[in-house]
């Protein structure tokens, strides 16, 4: 018959493994969140840059006369993407430090 100490050690070891795995799952979840923030912010930056450049080229070729509003919208998307990227990275660093 197994001693009670052996059963306690086994339960403690299993519990410790589960806790360690939950930390790994939480860390991987935070990494996925960071990747989605990076993907979204890069999309915003790329789309904003494209809008600004298209309307700048149309204005340079005298196809349109006023391109201030679309250009400003494009630049605001670029700015939003940069701010979102900075905030996402800062949140990730803070979260990972708190997880340790």
N, C-alpha and C positions, 0 to 999 in steps of 0.2 A: 504494500500500500504506500502511496506517495505521501511524503510528509507535508504538513500544512505550509511550511516555509517555501517548498518548491512550487506549490500552487500559487502562492502570493507573488513569488518572483516571476513566474510565467505571466500572470495577469499584469504585473507592473511593466514587464517588457513589452507586452502587446499594447498596453495603453501608451507607452512611450513611443512605440512605432507609429501608432495612429496619430498622435500629436505631431510627430515629426513630419508625417505625410500631409497633415492638414496645413502645416506651415509651408510646405512645398507647393501645395495646391493654391494657397493664398498668394504666394510669390508669383506663380505662373499666371494667375488671374491678373495680378497687377501688371505683369509684363504684357499681357494681351491688351489691357486697357491702354497702356502707353503706346503700343503699336497702332491701335485704332486712332488715338489722338494724333500721332505722327502722320498716319495715312490721311486723315481728314484735313489736317492743317496743310499738308503738302498739296492736297487737291485744291483747297481754297487759294493757296499762293499761286499755283499753276493756272487756275481758271482766272483769277484776278489779273495776273500778268498778261494772259492771252487777250482778255477783254481790253485792257489798256493799250496793248500793242496794236490790235486790230483797228481800234478807233483812231489811234495816232497815225497809222499808215493811211487810213481813209482821209484824214484831215490833211496830211502831207500831199496827197494826190489831188486835193481840191474836190473830192467826191462829196464830202460834207464840209460845212463851214464851221459848225460848232460841235466840239467833241468833249466839252468840259465835264458834263454830267456822267457819260459812260466811263470816261477816263477816271474820274473821281471814284466812281463805283468800283472799278477794277482795282484802283489803288487801295480803297478801303477793304476790299477782300484780301489783298496781300497783307495789309496791316493786321486784319483780324486773324489771318492764318499764323502770322508771326507771334502775335500775343497768345493765341491758343497753344502754340507749340511751347512757348516759354512757361506758361502756366501748367501745362501738362507735364513737362519735365520736372518742374519744381514740386508738383504734387507727388510725382512718382518717387523722387528722392526723399521727400518728407515721409511718405508712406513706408518706404523700405527701411529708413532709419527707425521708424516706430515699430516695425516688425522685428527688428533685431532686438 
